[in-house]
Amino acid sequence: MLKIRLSVSVLLILTPILWVFSQENSDYQLVTVAFYNLENLFDTENDPITYDDDRTPDGKDRWTPAIYTDKLAKMAEVIAQLGPPEAETAPALLGVAEVENRRVLEDLISQAPLKPTAYGIVHYDSPDRRGIDVGLLYDKELFQPVRSKIYELQLYDPERENKRIYTRDQLLVSGNLLGERVHIIVNHWPSRSGGEARTQPRRMAAAILNRSIIDSIISQEPYAKIITMGDLNDDPHDKSLKKGLQAKARQKKVGLTDVYNPMEALARQGLGTLAYRDSWNLFDQILLSSAWLSKDYEGFQYYKAGIFNKRFLQTPEGTYKGYPFRSFANGNYTGGYSDHFPVYVCLIRKVKN
């Protein structure tokens, strides 16, 4: 958390709009909420109930303790810095995807760069066929979880006698962010493997499930502060976001039950979180319910959004120069980070004296 002081007529350029703060000599608190796909963060042990055979010392990927240790250090290095330049601490809340189990998260938060933050963990095992889950890390000094729940996404393949498709659960965590009640949903929607068009109904089903979670919260708390985040495997303009989740790109268009997607403005600028065949996608997104869009700042409100794409996270040379510097490619460990850039939003409120 960071306290900042804003003076008369200071102009702050945000994404995607310009605001004027006219309160003289007011102090503000800023916290960062982020999401990061950690690209197959597996431990080195062979779990008989998890498909992790490749990510073991004797497996295809030769996933040794030394590589695992280096991967953890790389992930911690990113998370410790994740956020805008004005943020002096690691994210208060961090959604993660592609983690094998709770143990890898425990190993992650024990890394030296993250020890000052004292992260807690919310994690459940998913039935995903790849053996990967989502989770939430939270700064225990800033956020106190009150309840958590997983929602199973049940999918069936109509082309294979309605065979069950096992994928990631959606994780809901409700709690208090410095005294304010908030709800966080962490997602990792079905991939495009097998073709974008063929798999689109799966992501629409994920969007509808996510929308139903949001609606269930709003039915009890009409002005609930909800953040839904994740690797959605679709771009902000895709049908799952626009129709299924009912996401809006402009704050003025956001109704009471709608969600605002600040990432759409970034996508329109040609920015992305992953690249494929010389084309950028912005699959990693953070969306907010309408209650975050008030301008009074008596409680935490949306401030700005961004993609954390620092130079050290980019492939330094070759055909894929500038792409996310992934940790594994062509059957070998690269010493990189992830095949996705992380994303973040900043929340801000007045300091109560």
ROKE-9508 format. One record per residue (C-alpha): residue number from 0; residue in three letters; chain; x, y, z. Coordinates in steps of 0.5 Angstrom, whole numbers, plus 500, padded with zeros to 3 digits. Layout:
N
<rec k="NUM" r="ALA" c="A" u="X" v="Y" w="Z"/>
...
! end
This chain:
353
<rec k="0" r="MET" c="A" u="500" v="500" w="500"/>
<rec k="1" r="LEU" c="A" u="502" v="507" w="498"/>
<rec k="2" r="LYS" c="A" u="500" v="514" w="501"/>
<rec k="3" r="ILE" c="A" u="500" v="519" w="496"/>
<rec k="4" r="ARG" c="A" u="499" v="527" w="496"/>
<rec k="5" r="LEU" c="A" u="495" v="530" w="491"/>
<rec k="6" r="SER" c="A" u="495" v="538" w="490"/>
<rec k="7" r="VAL" c="A" u="490" v="543" w="487"/>
<rec k="8" r="SER" c="A" u="489" v="542" w="479"/>
<rec k="9" r="VAL" c="A" u="494" v="536" w="479"/>
<rec k="10" r="LEU" c="A" u="492" v="532" w="472"/>
<rec k="11" r="LEU" c="A" u="493" v="525" w="473"/>
<rec k="12" r="ILE" c="A" u="493" v="521" w="466"/>
<rec k="13" r="LEU" c="A" u="489" v="515" w="467"/>
<rec k="14" r="THR" c="A" u="487" v="509" w="463"/>
<rec k="15" r="PRO" c="A" u="483" v="510" w="459"/>
<rec k="16" r="ILE" c="A" u="481" v="517" w="461"/>
<rec k="17" r="LEU" c="A" u="483" v="524" w="464"/>
<rec k="18" r="TRP" c="A" u="481" v="526" w="471"/>
<rec k="19" r="VAL" c="A" u="482" v="532" w="475"/>
<rec k="20" r="PHE" c="A" u="483" v="532" w="483"/>
<rec k="21" r="SER" c="A" u="482" v="538" w="486"/>
<rec k="22" r="GLN" c="A" u="482" v="537" w="493"/>
<rec k="23" r="GLU" c="A" u="488" v="541" w="496"/>
<rec k="24" r="ASN" c="A" u="493" v="537" w="500"/>
<rec k="25" r="SER" c="A" u="489" v="531" w="501"/>
<rec k="26" r="ASP" c="A" u="493" v="524" w="502"/>
<rec k="27" r="TYR" c="A" u="491" v="518" w="499"/>
<rec k="28" r="GLN" c="A" u="492" v="510" w="499"/>
<rec k="29" r="LEU" c="A" u="494" v="506" w="493"/>
<rec k="30" r="VAL" c="A" u="493" v="499" w="493"/>
<rec k="31" r="THR" c="A" u="495" v="494" w="487"/>
<rec k="32" r="VAL" c="A" u="490" v="488" w="485"/>
<rec k="33" r="ALA" c="A" u="494" v="484" w="480"/>
<rec k="34" r="PHE" c="A" u="493" v="477" w="476"/>
<rec k="35" r="TYR" c="A" u="499" v="473" w="473"/>
<rec k="36" r="ASN" c="A" u="499" v="466" w="469"/>
<rec k="37" r="LEU" c="A" u="505" v="463" w="472"/>
<rec k="38" r="GLU" c="A" u="506" v="458" w="466"/>
<rec k="39" r="ASN" c="A" u="506" v="451" w="469"/>
<rec k="40" r="LEU" c="A" u="509" v="452" w="476"/>
<rec k="41" r="PHE" c="A" u="509" v="445" w="478"/>
<rec k="42" r="ASP" c="A" u="513" v="442" w="484"/>
<rec k="43" r="THR" c="A" u="518" v="436" w="482"/>
<rec k="44" r="GLU" c="A" u="514" v="430" w="485"/>
<rec k="45" r="ASN" c="A" u="510" v="425" w="481"/>
<rec k="46" r="ASP" c="A" u="503" v="426" w="484"/>
<rec k="47" r="PRO" c="A" u="499" v="419" w="482"/>
<rec k="48" r="ILE" c="A" u="493" v="423" w="482"/>
<rec k="49" r="THR" c="A" u="495" v="429" w="478"/>
<rec k="50" r="TYR" c="A" u="498" v="429" w="471"/>
<rec k="51" r="ASP" c="A" u="505" v="432" w="472"/>
<rec k="52" r="ASP" c="A" u="509" v="426" w="469"/>
<rec k="53" r="ASP" c="A" u="512" v="431" w="464"/>
<rec k="54" r="ARG" c="A" u="514" v="436" w="470"/>
<rec k="55" r="THR" c="A" u="519" v="431" w="474"/>
<rec k="56" r="PRO" c="A" u="526" v="430" w="474"/>
<rec k="57" r="ASP" c="A" u="525" v="423" w="470"/>
<rec k="58" r="GLY" c="A" u="519" v="426" w="465"/>
<rec k="59" r="LYS" c="A" u="520" v="429" w="458"/>
<rec k="60" r="ASP" c="A" u="521" v="436" w="461"/>
<rec k="61" r="ARG" c="A" u="527" v="434" w="466"/>
<rec k="62" r="TRP" c="A" u="524" v="438" w="471"/>
<rec k="63" r="THR" c="A" u="529" v="438" w="476"/>
<rec k="64" r="PRO" c="A" u="529" v="441" w="483"/>
<rec k="65" r="ALA" c="A" u="535" v="446" w="481"/>
<rec k="66" r="ILE" c="A" u="530" v="448" w="475"/>
<rec k="67" r="TYR" c="A" u="524" v="449" w="480"/>
<rec k="68" r="THR" c="A" u="528" v="453" w="485"/>
<rec k="69" r="ASP" c="A" u="530" v="458" w="479"/>
<rec k="70" r="LYS" c="A" u="523" v="458" w="477"/>
<rec k="71" r="LEU" c="A" u="520" v="460" w="484"/>
<rec k="72" r="ALA" c="A" u="526" v="465" w="484"/>
<rec k="73" r="LYS" c="A" u="524" v="468" w="478"/>
<rec k="74" r="MET" c="A" u="516" v="468" w="479"/>
<rec k="75" r="ALA" c="A" u="518" v="472" w="486"/>
<rec k="76" r="GLU" c="A" u="522" v="477" w="483"/>
<rec k="77" r="VAL" c="A" u="516" v="479" w="478"/>
<rec k="78" r="ILE" c="A" u="511" v="479" w="483"/>
<rec k="79" r="ALA" c="A" u="515" v="483" w="488"/>
<rec k="80" r="GLN" c="A" u="515" v="489" w="483"/>
<rec k="81" r="LEU" c="A" u="508" v="488" w="480"/>
<rec k="82" r="GLY" c="A" u="504" v="494" w="479"/>
<rec k="83" r="PRO" c="A" u="505" v="501" w="477"/>
<rec k="84" r="PRO" c="A" u="511" v="506" w="478"/>
<rec k="85" r="GLU" c="A" u="508" v="509" w="484"/>
<rec k="86" r="ALA" c="A" u="507" v="503" w="488"/>
<rec k="87" r="GLU" c="A" u="512" v="501" w="493"/>
<rec k="88" r="THR" c="A" u="509" v="495" w="495"/>
<rec k="89" r="ALA" c="A" u="507" v="488" w="492"/>
<rec k="90" r="PRO" c="A" u="500" v="487" w="490"/>
<rec k="91" r="ALA" c="A" u="495" v="487" w="496"/>
<rec k="92" r="LEU" c="A" u="491" v="481" w="492"/>
<rec k="93" r="LEU" c="A" u="494" v="477" w="487"/>
<rec k="94" r="GLY" c="A" u="490" v="472" w="483"/>
<rec k="95" r="VAL" c="A" u="495" v="466" w="480"/>
<rec k="96" r="ALA" c="A" u="493" v="461" w="475"/>
<rec k="97" r="GLU" c="A" u="497" v="455" w="472"/>
<rec k="98" r="VAL" c="A" u="499" v="452" w="479"/>
<rec k="99" r="GLU" c="A" u="500" v="445" w="481"/>
<rec k="100" r="ASN" c="A" u="498" v="445" w="488"/>
<rec k="101" r="ARG" c="A" u="498" v="449" w="495"/>
<rec k="102" r="ARG" c="A" u="505" v="447" w="496"/>
<rec k="103" r="VAL" c="A" u="508" v="451" w="490"/>
<rec k="104" r="LEU" c="A" u="504" v="457" w="493"/>
<rec k="105" r="GLU" c="A" u="507" v="456" w="499"/>
<rec k="106" r="ASP" c="A" u="514" v="455" w="496"/>
<rec k="107" r="LEU" c="A" u="513" v="461" w="492"/>
<rec k="108" r="ILE" c="A" u="511" v="466" w="498"/>
<rec k="109" r="SER" c="A" u="517" v="463" w="502"/>
<rec k="110" r="GLN" c="A" u="522" v="466" w="497"/>
<rec k="111" r="ALA" c="A" u="526" v="472" w="499"/>
<rec k="112" r="PRO" c="A" u="523" v="478" w="495"/>
<rec k="113" r="LEU" c="A" u="516" v="476" w="498"/>
<rec k="114" r="LYS" c="A" u="518" v="475" w="505"/>
<rec k="115" r="PRO" c="A" u="516" v="482" w="507"/>
<rec k="116" r="THR" c="A" u="509" v="482" w="504"/>
<rec k="117" r="ALA" c="A" u="507" v="476" w="509"/>
<rec k="118" r="TYR" c="A" u="502" v="473" w="504"/>
<rec k="119" r="GLY" c="A" u="497" v="468" w="505"/>
<rec k="120" r="ILE" c="A" u="494" v="463" w="500"/>
<rec k="121" r="VAL" c="A" u="487" v="461" w="498"/>
<rec k="122" r="HIS" c="A" u="487" v="455" w="494"/>
<rec k="123" r="TYR" c="A" u="483" v="449" w="492"/>
<rec k="124" r="ASP" c="A" u="485" v="443" w="488"/>
<rec k="125" r="SER" c="A" u="481" v="443" w="481"/>
<rec k="126" r="PRO" c="A" u="479" v="437" w="477"/>
<rec k="127" r="ASP" c="A" u="483" v="440" w="471"/>
<rec k="128" r="ARG" c="A" u="486" v="435" w="466"/>
<rec k="129" r="ARG" c="A" u="493" v="438" w="466"/>
<rec k="130" r="GLY" c="A" u="493" v="438" w="473"/>
<rec k="131" r="ILE" c="A" u="493" v="446" w="474"/>
<rec k="132" r="ASP" c="A" u="489" v="450" w="479"/>
<rec k="133" r="VAL" c="A" u="488" v="458" w="480"/>
<rec k="134" r="GLY" c="A" u="489" v="461" w="487"/>
<rec k="135" r="LEU" c="A" u="489" v="467" w="491"/>
<rec k="136" r="LEU" c="A" u="495" v="470" w="494"/>
<rec k="137" r="TYR" c="A" u="493" v="476" w="499"/>
<rec k="138" r="ASP" c="A" u="497" v="481" w="504"/>
<rec k="139" r="LYS" c="A" u="495" v="479" w="511"/>
<rec k="140" r="GLU" c="A" u="496" v="486" w="513"/>
<rec k="141" r="LEU" c="A" u="491" v="489" w="508"/>
<rec k="142" r="PHE" c="A" u="486" v="483" w="507"/>
<rec k="143" r="GLN" c="A" u="483" v="478" w="511"/>
<rec k="144" r="PRO" c="A" u="479" v="473" w="508"/>
<rec k="145" r="VAL" c="A" u="472" v="471" w="511"/>
<rec k="146" r="ARG" c="A" u="469" v="466" w="506"/>
<rec k="147" r="SER" c="A" u="471" v="462" w="500"/>
<rec k="148" r="LYS" c="A" u="468" v="458" w="495"/>
<rec k="149" r="ILE" c="A" u="469" v="454" w="488"/>
<rec k="150" r="TYR" c="A" u="465" v="454" w="483"/>
<rec k="151" r="GLU" c="A" u="465" v="448" w="478"/>
<rec k="152" r="LEU" c="A" u="465" v="449" w="471"/>
<rec k="153" r="GLN" c="A" u="462" v="443" w="468"/>
<rec k="154" r="LEU" c="A" u="463" v="442" w="460"/>
<rec k="155" r="TYR" c="A" u="462" v="436" w="455"/>
<rec k="156" r="ASP" c="A" u="464" v="435" w="448"/>
<rec k="157" r="PRO" c="A" u="458" v="434" w="444"/>
<rec k="158" r="GLU" c="A" u="463" v="431" w="438"/>
<rec k="159" r="ARG" c="A" u="465" v="425" w="443"/>
<rec k="160" r="GLU" c="A" u="459" v="422" w="446"/>
<rec k="161" r="ASN" c="A" u="458" v="428" w="451"/>
<rec k="162" r="LYS" c="A" u="465" v="426" w="454"/>
<rec k="163" r="ARG" c="A" u="466" v="430" w="460"/>
<rec k="164" r="ILE" c="A" u="472" v="436" w="459"/>
<rec k="165" r="TYR" c="A" u="475" v="437" w="466"/>
<rec k="166" r="THR" c="A" u="477" v="444" w="467"/>
<rec k="167" r="ARG" c="A" u="479" v="449" w="472"/>
<rec k="168" r="ASP" c="A" u="474" v="451" w="478"/>
<rec k="169" r="GLN" c="A" u="472" v="459" w="479"/>
<rec k="170" r="LEU" c="A" u="475" v="461" w="485"/>
<rec k="171" r="LEU" c="A" u="471" v="466" w="490"/>
<rec k="172" r="VAL" c="A" u="474" v="470" w="496"/>
<rec k="173" r="SER" c="A" u="470" v="475" w="500"/>
<rec k="174" r="GLY" c="A" u="473" v="479" w="505"/>
<rec k="175" r="ASN" c="A" u="476" v="486" w="508"/>
<rec k="176" r="LEU" c="A" u="481" v="490" w="504"/>
<rec k="177" r="LEU" c="A" u="483" v="495" w="510"/>
<rec k="178" r="GLY" c="A" u="476" v="495" w="513"/>
<rec k="179" r="GLU" c="A" u="472" v="495" w="506"/>
<rec k="180" r="ARG" c="A" u="468" v="488" w="504"/>
<rec k="181" r="VAL" c="A" u="470" v="486" w="497"/>
<rec k="182" r="HIS" c="A" u="469" v="480" w="493"/>
<rec k="183" r="ILE" c="A" u="475" v="477" w="488"/>
<rec k="184" r="ILE" c="A" u="473" v="472" w="483"/>
<rec k="185" r="VAL" c="A" u="479" v="468" w="480"/>
<rec k="186" r="ASN" c="A" u="479" v="465" w="473"/>
<rec k="187" r="HIS" c="A" u="482" v="461" w="468"/>
<rec k="188" r="TRP" c="A" u="477" v="459" w="462"/>
<rec k="189" r="PRO" c="A" u="478" v="454" w="457"/>
<rec k="190" r="SER" c="A" u="484" v="454" w="452"/>
<rec k="191" r="ARG" c="A" u="483" v="455" w="445"/>
<rec k="192" r="SER" c="A" u="487" v="448" w="443"/>
<rec k="193" r="GLY" c="A" u="483" v="445" w="438"/>
<rec k="194" r="GLY" c="A" u="481" v="451" w="435"/>
<rec k="195" r="GLU" c="A" u="478" v="458" w="437"/>
<rec k="196" r="ALA" c="A" u="471" v="457" w="434"/>
<rec k="197" r="ARG" c="A" u="470" v="450" w="436"/>
<rec k="198" r="THR" c="A" u="472" v="452" w="443"/>
<rec k="199" r="GLN" c="A" u="468" v="458" w="443"/>
<rec k="200" r="PRO" c="A" u="462" v="455" w="447"/>
<rec k="201" r="ARG" c="A" u="467" v="453" w="453"/>
<rec k="202" r="ARG" c="A" u="469" v="460" w="454"/>
<rec k="203" r="MET" c="A" u="462" v="462" w="453"/>
<rec k="204" r="ALA" c="A" u="460" v="457" w="459"/>
<rec k="205" r="ALA" c="A" u="465" v="460" w="463"/>
<rec k="206" r="ALA" c="A" u="463" v="467" w="462"/>
<rec k="207" r="ILE" c="A" u="456" v="465" w="464"/>
<rec k="208" r="LEU" c="A" u="458" v="461" w="470"/>
<rec k="209" r="ASN" c="A" u="462" v="468" w="472"/>
<rec k="210" r="ARG" c="A" u="456" v="472" w="471"/>
<rec k="211" r="SER" c="A" u="452" v="468" w="475"/>
<rec k="212" r="ILE" c="A" u="457" v="468" w="481"/>
<rec k="213" r="ILE" c="A" u="457" v="476" w="480"/>
<rec k="214" r="ASP" c="A" u="449" v="476" w="480"/>
<rec k="215" r="SER" c="A" u="449" v="472" w="486"/>
<rec k="216" r="ILE" c="A" u="453" v="477" w="490"/>
<rec k="217" r="ILE" c="A" u="449" v="483" w="487"/>
<rec k="218" r="SER" c="A" u="443" v="480" w="489"/>
<rec k="219" r="GLN" c="A" u="445" v="480" w="496"/>
<rec k="220" r="GLU" c="A" u="449" v="486" w="496"/>
<rec k="221" r="PRO" c="A" u="447" v="491" w="490"/>
<rec k="222" r="TYR" c="A" u="453" v="496" w="491"/>
<rec k="223" r="ALA" c="A" u="458" v="490" w="492"/>
<rec k="224" r="LYS" c="A" u="465" v="491" w="490"/>
<rec k="225" r="ILE" c="A" u="467" v="485" w="486"/>
<rec k="226" r="ILE" c="A" u="473" v="484" w="482"/>
<rec k="227" r="THR" c="A" u="473" v="478" w="477"/>
<rec k="228" r="MET" c="A" u="480" v="477" w="474"/>
<rec k="229" r="GLY" c="A" u="484" v="471" w="470"/>
<rec k="230" r="ASP" c="A" u="487" v="468" w="464"/>
<rec k="231" r="LEU" c="A" u="480" v="468" w="460"/>
<rec k="232" r="ASN" c="A" u="483" v="466" w="453"/>
<rec k="233" r="ASP" c="A" u="479" v="471" w="450"/>
<rec k="234" r="ASP" c="A" u="480" v="478" w="448"/>
<rec k="235" r="PRO" c="A" u="476" v="484" w="451"/>
<rec k="236" r="HIS" c="A" u="472" v="484" w="445"/>
<rec k="237" r="ASP" c="A" u="470" v="477" w="444"/>
<rec k="238" r="LYS" c="A" u="463" v="474" w="445"/>
<rec k="239" r="SER" c="A" u="464" v="471" w="452"/>
<rec k="240" r="LEU" c="A" u="466" v="478" w="455"/>
<rec k="241" r="LYS" c="A" u="461" v="482" w="451"/>
<rec k="242" r="LYS" c="A" u="455" v="478" w="451"/>
<rec k="243" r="GLY" c="A" u="457" v="472" w="456"/>
<rec k="244" r="LEU" c="A" u="460" v="477" w="462"/>
<rec k="245" r="GLN" c="A" u="456" v="483" w="459"/>
<rec k="246" r="ALA" c="A" u="463" v="487" w="460"/>
<rec k="247" r="LYS" c="A" u="463" v="495" w="458"/>
<rec k="248" r="ALA" c="A" u="469" v="498" w="455"/>
<rec k="249" r="ARG" c="A" u="466" v="505" w="457"/>
<rec k="250" r="GLN" c="A" u="465" v="507" w="465"/>
<rec k="251" r="LYS" c="A" u="459" v="512" w="462"/>
<rec k="252" r="LYS" c="A" u="456" v="505" w="460"/>
<rec k="253" r="VAL" c="A" u="456" v="501" w="466"/>
<rec k="254" r="GLY" c="A" u="450" v="500" w="469"/>
<rec k="255" r="LEU" c="A" u="449" v="498" w="476"/>
<rec k="256" r="THR" c="A" u="449" v="490" w="475"/>
<rec k="257" r="ASP" c="A" u="454" v="491" w="469"/>
<rec k="258" r="VAL" c="A" u="462" v="490" w="469"/>
<rec k="259" r="TYR" c="A" u="467" v="495" w="467"/>
<rec k="260" r="ASN" c="A" u="473" v="492" w="463"/>
<rec k="261" r="PRO" c="A" u="479" v="497" w="463"/>
<rec k="262" r="MET" c="A" u="483" v="492" w="459"/>
<rec k="263" r="GLU" c="A" u="479" v="493" w="453"/>
<rec k="264" r="ALA" c="A" u="482" v="500" w="452"/>
<rec k="265" r="LEU" c="A" u="489" v="497" w="452"/>
<rec k="266" r="ALA" c="A" u="487" v="492" w="447"/>
<rec k="267" r="ARG" c="A" u="485" v="498" w="442"/>
<rec k="268" r="GLN" c="A" u="492" v="501" w="443"/>
<rec k="269" r="GLY" c="A" u="495" v="494" w="440"/>
<rec k="270" r="LEU" c="A" u="497" v="492" w="447"/>
<rec k="271" r="GLY" c="A" u="497" v="485" w="449"/>
<rec k="272" r="THR" c="A" u="499" v="480" w="455"/>
<rec k="273" r="LEU" c="A" u="501" v="474" w="450"/>
<rec k="274" r="ALA" c="A" u="503" v="473" w="443"/>
<rec k="275" r="TYR" c="A" u="502" v="468" w="437"/>
<rec k="276" r="ARG" c="A" u="504" v="468" w="430"/>
<rec k="277" r="ASP" c="A" u="506" v="476" w="430"/>
<rec k="278" r="SER" c="A" u="499" v="477" w="433"/>
<rec k="279" r="TRP" c="A" u="498" v="480" w="440"/>
<rec k="280" r="ASN" c="A" u="492" v="478" w="445"/>
<rec k="281" r="LEU" c="A" u="490" v="481" w="451"/>
<rec k="282" r="PHE" c="A" u="487" v="474" w="455"/>
<rec k="283" r="ASP" c="A" u="489" v="476" w="462"/>
<rec k="284" r="GLN" c="A" u="484" v="481" w="464"/>
<rec k="285" r="ILE" c="A" u="481" v="484" w="471"/>
<rec k="286" r="LEU" c="A" u="474" v="487" w="471"/>
<rec k="287" r="LEU" c="A" u="470" v="491" w="476"/>
<rec k="288" r="SER" c="A" u="463" v="492" w="478"/>
<rec k="289" r="SER" c="A" u="460" v="499" w="478"/>
<rec k="290" r="ALA" c="A" u="461" v="500" w="485"/>
<rec k="291" r="TRP" c="A" u="468" v="501" w="484"/>
<rec k="292" r="LEU" c="A" u="467" v="507" w="479"/>
<rec k="293" r="SER" c="A" u="465" v="512" w="484"/>
<rec k="294" r="LYS" c="A" u="469" v="519" w="484"/>
<rec k="295" r="ASP" c="A" u="468" v="521" w="492"/>
<rec k="296" r="TYR" c="A" u="474" v="516" w="494"/>
<rec k="297" r="GLU" c="A" u="471" v="516" w="501"/>
<rec k="298" r="GLY" c="A" u="472" v="508" w="500"/>
<rec k="299" r="PHE" c="A" u="477" v="505" w="495"/>
<rec k="300" r="GLN" c="A" u="475" v="506" w="488"/>
<rec k="301" r="TYR" c="A" u="478" v="504" w="481"/>
<rec k="302" r="TYR" c="A" u="484" v="509" w="479"/>
<rec k="303" r="LYS" c="A" u="488" v="506" w="473"/>
<rec k="304" r="ALA" c="A" u="490" v="499" w="470"/>
<rec k="305" r="GLY" c="A" u="496" v="496" w="466"/>
<rec k="306" r="ILE" c="A" u="500" v="491" w="463"/>
<rec k="307" r="PHE" c="A" u="506" v="489" w="467"/>
<rec k="308" r="ASN" c="A" u="511" v="488" w="461"/>
<rec k="309" r="LYS" c="A" u="518" v="491" w="463"/>
<rec k="310" r="ARG" c="A" u="524" v="489" w="459"/>
<rec k="311" r="PHE" c="A" u="526" v="484" w="463"/>
<rec k="312" r="LEU" c="A" u="520" v="480" w="462"/>
<rec k="313" r="GLN" c="A" u="521" v="480" w="454"/>
<rec k="314" r="THR" c="A" u="525" v="475" w="450"/>
<rec k="315" r="PRO" c="A" u="531" v="479" w="449"/>
<rec k="316" r="GLU" c="A" u="533" v="477" w="442"/>
<rec k="317" r="GLY" c="A" u="531" v="472" w="436"/>
<rec k="318" r="THR" c="A" u="525" v="471" w="432"/>
<rec k="319" r="TYR" c="A" u="520" v="472" w="438"/>
<rec k="320" r="LYS" c="A" u="524" v="478" w="441"/>
<rec k="321" r="GLY" c="A" u="519" v="483" w="445"/>
<rec k="322" r="TYR" c="A" u="514" v="477" w="446"/>
<rec k="323" r="PRO" c="A" u="514" v="474" w="454"/>
<rec k="324" r="PHE" c="A" u="520" v="471" w="456"/>
<rec k="325" r="ARG" c="A" u="517" v="464" w="457"/>
<rec k="326" r="SER" c="A" u="520" v="459" w="462"/>
<rec k="327" r="PHE" c="A" u="520" v="453" w="457"/>
<rec k="328" r="ALA" c="A" u="520" v="452" w="450"/>
<rec k="329" r="ASN" c="A" u="522" v="447" w="445"/>
<rec k="330" r="GLY" c="A" u="523" v="442" w="450"/>
<rec k="331" r="ASN" c="A" u="528" v="446" w="454"/>
<rec k="332" r="TYR" c="A" u="528" v="450" w="460"/>
<rec k="333" r="THR" c="A" u="530" v="457" w="458"/>
<rec k="334" r="GLY" c="A" u="531" v="461" w="464"/>
<rec k="335" r="GLY" c="A" u="525" v="466" w="463"/>
<rec k="336" r="TYR" c="A" u="519" v="468" w="467"/>
<rec k="337" r="SER" c="A" u="512" v="466" w="463"/>
<rec k="338" r="ASP" c="A" u="509" v="466" w="457"/>
<rec k="339" r="HIS" c="A" u="504" v="471" w="459"/>
<rec k="340" r="PHE" c="A" u="505" v="478" w="462"/>
<rec k="341" r="PRO" c="A" u="502" v="480" w="468"/>
<rec k="342" r="VAL" c="A" u="496" v="485" w="469"/>
<rec k="343" r="TYR" c="A" u="494" v="490" w="475"/>
<rec k="344" r="VAL" c="A" u="489" v="495" w="477"/>
<rec k="345" r="CYS" c="A" u="490" v="500" w="482"/>
<rec k="346" r="LEU" c="A" u="485" v="502" w="487"/>
<rec k="347" r="ILE" c="A" u="485" v="509" w="491"/>
<rec k="348" r="ARG" c="A" u="482" v="512" w="497"/>
<rec k="349" r="LYS" c="A" u="482" v="518" w="501"/>
<rec k="350" r="VAL" c="A" u="486" v="517" w="508"/>
<rec k="351" r="LYS" c="A" u="481" v="518" w="514"/>
<rec k="352" r="ASN" c="A" u="485" v="522" w="519"/>
! end
